[in-house]
Amino acid sequence: MPQFRIADAARLLGVSDDSLRRWAEAGRLRLDRDDAGRMVVDGVELARVAREIVPDEAALPVPRESARNHFPGIVISVKKDGVMAQVEIQAGPHRVVSLMSREAADELGLEVGVAAIASVKATNVVVDLPAGRA
């Protein structure tokens, strides 16, 4: 399961690092430690909190492409059947839903808690991964 360092998790939710730490102290968000002892947020936990709040803005590095409408956020739901997948992303105050082939969703490793970017061009929604992620 993906884990996010506090700064990355805060950016995805559109809040400050300090807000995230305060939420953890108040019991609103569970923090864990990674193998190096750094504080991290589990991707599923981050998705849960993203569903509960409407942040001001989320941000991820956006890949270069012709689409101009990018919605960086976190995957909060993935529903797959034999051929198709429905992927729901909470991107700041925006909920973006993409229908794609199951094969594409599997190849991208899309699951609850993964950081992703919804790129919108005309009536199609394309889901990209942040730059630098394998």
Backbone bond lengths (Angstrom), bond angles and torsions (degrees), N, CA, C in turn:
res aa  C-N    CA-C-N  psi(-1)  N-CA   C-N-CA  omega(-1)  CA-C   N-CA-C  phi
1 M - - - 1.452 - - 1.523 108.80 -
2 P 1.320 117.74 137.73 1.466 120.67 179.23 1.524 111.23 -63.36
3 Q 1.320 115.12 144.46 1.454 121.71 173.16 1.521 107.30 -124.99
4 F 1.320 116.30 146.43 1.452 121.31 -177.54 1.519 109.35 -124.07
5 R 1.328 116.38 134.55 1.452 120.54 173.42 1.523 107.69 -66.58
6 I 1.312 116.06 159.53 1.459 121.02 -173.25 1.527 111.65 -55.74
7 A 1.326 118.42 -45.32 1.470 120.94 -178.30 1.528 111.23 -62.20
8 D 1.324 116.92 -41.66 1.464 120.46 179.96 1.530 110.97 -68.31
9 A 1.317 116.91 -42.45 1.465 120.91 179.05 1.525 110.25 -63.39
10 A 1.319 117.02 -42.13 1.463 121.14 179.79 1.527 110.11 -62.89
11 R 1.323 117.28 -42.71 1.468 120.97 179.92 1.529 110.59 -62.84
12 L 1.341 117.07 -41.19 1.461 120.23 179.22 1.525 112.14 -64.00
13 L 1.321 117.01 -33.25 1.458 121.03 179.88 1.527 112.57 -87.85
14 G 1.352 116.53 -11.11 1.456 120.15 -179.78 1.516 113.36 76.16
15 V 1.345 116.61 30.76 1.462 121.24 178.81 1.522 108.51 -127.65
16 S 1.332 116.81 172.76 1.460 120.74 178.72 1.527 110.91 -81.88
17 D 1.325 115.20 160.22 1.463 120.79 174.68 1.530 109.95 -56.38
18 D 1.335 115.86 -41.97 1.460 120.16 -178.78 1.523 111.59 -63.07
19 S 1.337 116.97 -38.18 1.474 119.57 177.63 1.522 110.26 -61.30
20 L 1.318 115.75 -43.47 1.465 120.18 -179.93 1.530 110.58 -61.76
21 R 1.321 116.74 -42.90 1.474 120.22 178.65 1.529 110.84 -64.66
22 R 1.330 117.06 -40.71 1.474 120.12 178.01 1.524 110.68 -63.40
23 W 1.345 116.80 -40.82 1.461 119.91 177.51 1.520 110.39 -60.52
24 A 1.324 116.52 -39.75 1.468 120.26 179.58 1.526 110.03 -65.49
25 E 1.324 116.92 -43.94 1.473 121.01 179.12 1.526 111.27 -62.41
26 A 1.342 116.44 -33.14 1.462 121.22 -179.01 1.529 112.49 -84.56
27 G 1.336 117.25 -4.13 1.459 120.65 179.37 1.518 114.41 85.71
28 R 1.315 117.54 8.74 1.465 121.30 -179.62 1.530 111.78 -79.81
29 L 1.331 116.47 -22.97 1.460 123.07 -175.84 1.518 108.43 -142.03
30 R 1.335 116.80 136.69 1.463 120.85 179.52 1.532 109.38 -97.04
31 L 1.327 115.80 126.21 1.457 121.98 174.97 1.523 109.03 -104.22
32 D 1.328 116.07 147.03 1.456 122.44 175.70 1.517 108.26 -124.55
33 R 1.322 116.36 177.29 1.467 121.18 174.16 1.514 108.06 -114.12
34 D 1.344 115.54 138.59 1.461 118.95 176.39 1.522 109.36 -83.76
35 D 1.318 117.40 -176.31 1.460 121.96 -177.12 1.526 112.64 -61.93
36 A 1.331 116.66 -24.95 1.462 121.09 178.98 1.530 112.02 -90.12
37 G 1.334 117.45 0.69 1.458 121.45 178.50 1.518 114.75 87.41
38 R 1.337 117.41 4.15 1.464 120.87 179.05 1.522 110.18 -80.31
39 M 1.333 115.81 149.11 1.458 120.89 177.62 1.529 108.66 -73.98
40 V 1.342 115.91 131.97 1.463 121.84 -179.72 1.523 109.18 -138.59
41 V 1.339 114.11 162.24 1.457 121.92 175.29 1.518 107.24 -116.37
42 D 1.313 116.26 129.17 1.460 121.37 175.70 1.528 108.69 -65.54
43 G 1.337 116.94 141.49 1.457 121.47 -177.89 1.519 113.81 -58.14
44 V 1.331 117.74 -39.65 1.469 120.63 179.43 1.526 109.96 -66.32
45 E 1.322 116.58 -40.24 1.466 121.09 177.59 1.530 109.88 -63.50
46 L 1.322 116.76 -41.58 1.457 120.88 179.03 1.526 110.78 -64.22
47 A 1.320 116.86 -40.39 1.470 120.75 177.51 1.525 110.88 -63.10
48 R 1.334 116.81 -38.71 1.465 120.66 178.73 1.527 110.34 -60.65
49 V 1.326 116.55 -46.48 1.459 120.69 -179.46 1.529 110.41 -67.21
50 A 1.344 117.61 -37.19 1.468 121.06 179.17 1.524 111.21 -60.52
51 R 1.325 116.60 -33.97 1.473 120.10 178.17 1.521 111.59 -67.98
52 E 1.336 116.28 -27.41 1.464 121.03 -174.20 1.525 113.44 -87.60
53 I 1.314 117.53 -20.11 1.464 119.67 -175.00 1.518 110.43 -118.91
54 V 1.298 115.37 163.36 1.457 121.58 171.20 1.524 105.41 -121.61
55 P 1.353 117.40 91.12 1.456 120.06 -176.83 1.529 111.94 -70.99
56 D 1.328 115.38 161.71 1.459 121.25 179.40 1.525 111.71 -67.36
57 E 1.343 117.08 -41.09 1.454 119.55 -174.87 1.524 108.84 -164.55
58 A 1.324 116.82 147.28 1.457 121.57 173.41 1.518 106.60 -122.34
59 A 1.337 116.92 155.54 1.464 118.44 -178.06 1.518 111.63 -148.95
60 L 1.313 115.29 137.59 1.459 124.88 171.46 1.516 106.53 -141.42
61 P 1.330 118.15 154.74 1.459 118.56 174.37 1.534 109.29 -60.52
62 V 1.317 116.96 129.55 1.459 121.81 -176.49 1.526 109.63 -97.14
63 P 1.344 117.41 131.64 1.459 119.82 178.42 1.528 110.80 -68.04
64 R 1.329 116.46 157.88 1.461 120.48 176.92 1.519 108.90 -79.37
65 E 1.311 116.98 127.00 1.455 122.99 177.25 1.518 108.38 -165.85
66 S 1.322 117.15 174.99 1.459 120.57 -176.01 1.526 113.47 -77.03
67 A 1.320 118.17 -26.30 1.468 120.36 179.03 1.525 109.27 -65.18
68 R 1.312 116.85 137.71 1.465 121.16 -176.65 1.523 113.37 -106.83
69 N 1.306 118.54 -10.16 1.462 121.81 -177.52 1.520 109.34 -104.50
70 H 1.334 116.54 98.55 1.461 122.22 -177.21 1.519 109.74 -110.22
71 F 1.311 116.39 134.57 1.451 122.39 -179.87 1.530 109.34 -124.76
72 P 1.345 118.01 86.94 1.460 119.69 177.67 1.526 110.42 -71.31
73 G 1.314 116.06 139.32 1.453 119.53 -179.92 1.503 111.72 -172.04
74 I 1.314 115.39 -152.55 1.460 121.45 -176.58 1.522 109.09 -131.27
75 V 1.326 115.66 139.97 1.462 121.16 179.83 1.523 108.33 -70.76
76 I 1.342 115.90 125.30 1.466 119.77 -179.78 1.523 112.37 -111.83
77 S 1.340 117.26 -10.61 1.460 119.72 178.42 1.525 109.66 -160.52
78 V 1.332 116.20 138.87 1.462 122.23 173.26 1.517 107.24 -136.43
79 K 1.320 115.85 122.28 1.464 121.15 177.24 1.520 107.33 -120.52
80 K 1.335 116.42 123.87 1.465 120.85 -177.76 1.518 110.21 -122.57
81 D 1.341 115.04 144.36 1.460 119.81 168.02 1.522 106.41 -121.54
82 G 1.293 118.13 -158.24 1.455 120.63 -176.47 1.508 114.71 -64.05
83 V 1.337 117.90 -32.73 1.462 121.34 -173.60 1.524 112.93 -121.41
84 M 1.331 118.22 -36.71 1.466 122.26 -172.28 1.528 111.99 -113.95
85 A 1.343 114.17 162.58 1.464 121.87 174.91 1.526 108.34 -136.39
86 Q 1.320 115.32 142.51 1.462 122.07 173.31 1.521 106.46 -113.20
87 V 1.333 116.57 120.34 1.455 122.09 -176.42 1.526 108.13 -116.97
88 E 1.327 115.70 126.02 1.461 121.61 -179.47 1.522 108.79 -110.87
89 I 1.339 115.89 127.92 1.465 122.32 -179.04 1.521 108.72 -119.48
90 Q 1.335 116.49 131.78 1.460 121.25 171.24 1.514 105.76 -94.34
91 A 1.318 116.43 111.04 1.461 122.96 -175.95 1.521 108.49 -116.62
92 G 1.326 115.80 89.78 1.452 119.18 -173.77 1.512 108.25 60.95
93 P 1.330 118.26 -129.03 1.461 119.83 179.38 1.530 112.90 -81.51
94 H 1.331 117.12 0.62 1.458 121.03 -175.06 1.523 112.23 -102.76
95 R 1.319 116.15 135.19 1.465 122.79 171.93 1.518 105.60 -104.05
96 V 1.335 116.35 119.10 1.456 121.50 -178.50 1.519 108.34 -117.26
97 V 1.340 116.50 129.59 1.461 121.24 179.94 1.522 108.27 -116.05
98 S 1.323 115.14 131.44 1.457 120.98 179.18 1.526 109.92 -121.50
99 L 1.316 116.07 136.25 1.454 121.87 171.39 1.520 107.10 -103.83
100 M 1.307 116.64 128.07 1.462 121.75 -178.23 1.508 109.00 -146.81
101 S 1.306 116.60 172.30 1.461 119.20 176.45 1.530 108.97 -68.27
102 R 1.299 115.99 150.17 1.462 120.78 176.21 1.522 109.49 -61.16
103 E 1.336 115.92 -37.20 1.461 121.07 179.63 1.534 110.35 -58.76
104 A 1.340 117.39 -44.64 1.466 120.79 179.64 1.531 110.73 -63.53
105 A 1.320 117.02 -44.61 1.465 120.77 179.79 1.526 110.74 -62.17
106 D 1.336 116.47 -40.77 1.462 120.63 178.52 1.525 110.96 -65.94
107 E 1.337 117.17 -44.14 1.469 120.97 -179.38 1.525 111.90 -62.39
108 L 1.350 117.22 -36.57 1.456 121.06 178.33 1.524 112.54 -79.21
109 G 1.328 116.63 -11.57 1.463 120.04 -178.03 1.515 112.20 68.22
110 L 1.330 117.05 33.57 1.463 120.64 -177.76 1.518 110.63 -73.10
111 E 1.312 115.09 124.32 1.465 122.85 176.91 1.513 107.49 -154.74
112 V 1.312 116.90 164.49 1.460 121.50 -179.79 1.521 109.25 -54.77
113 G 1.327 115.42 130.68 1.454 121.06 177.43 1.510 115.16 98.01
114 V 1.333 118.82 -4.25 1.462 122.11 -179.99 1.526 109.09 -86.73
115 A 1.337 117.28 134.24 1.459 121.65 174.04 1.523 108.20 -72.40
116 A 1.328 117.05 133.49 1.461 121.40 -178.43 1.518 109.55 -149.47
117 I 1.317 116.21 165.14 1.455 122.60 179.37 1.520 108.28 -123.33
118 A 1.328 117.48 122.47 1.463 121.48 173.18 1.527 107.11 -90.13
119 S 1.319 116.52 122.91 1.468 121.68 177.49 1.520 107.53 -109.76
120 V 1.324 115.91 124.98 1.460 120.61 -175.19 1.522 109.54 -111.10
121 K 1.324 115.66 127.51 1.457 122.53 175.40 1.520 106.30 -139.63
122 A 1.301 116.84 121.47 1.458 122.21 -176.03 1.526 108.83 55.99
123 T 1.324 118.53 -125.92 1.463 120.70 -177.59 1.520 112.58 -101.29
124 N 1.329 118.36 7.11 1.461 121.13 -178.92 1.518 110.81 -104.00
125 V 1.326 116.33 142.17 1.452 121.81 174.45 1.514 107.63 -113.27
126 V 1.325 116.73 121.30 1.456 123.18 179.12 1.519 107.59 -108.16
127 V 1.323 118.92 132.46 1.452 122.39 179.49 1.514 108.79 -103.50
128 D 1.353 116.29 124.66 1.455 123.53 178.00 1.513 109.14 -114.31
129 L 1.303 116.72 160.94 1.455 121.87 172.33 1.519 108.43 -96.72
130 P 1.342 118.61 154.46 1.454 119.94 179.00 1.523 110.83 -57.45
131 A 1.336 116.11 149.37 1.465 121.08 178.48 1.517 109.49 -57.79
132 G 1.330 115.79 138.14 1.453 120.90 176.94 1.505 114.59 91.35
133 R 1.321 119.04 -3.99 1.466 121.33 179.73 1.523 108.77 -95.04
134 A 1.306 116.88 132.82 1.452 121.18 -178.64 1.497 111.38 -82.57
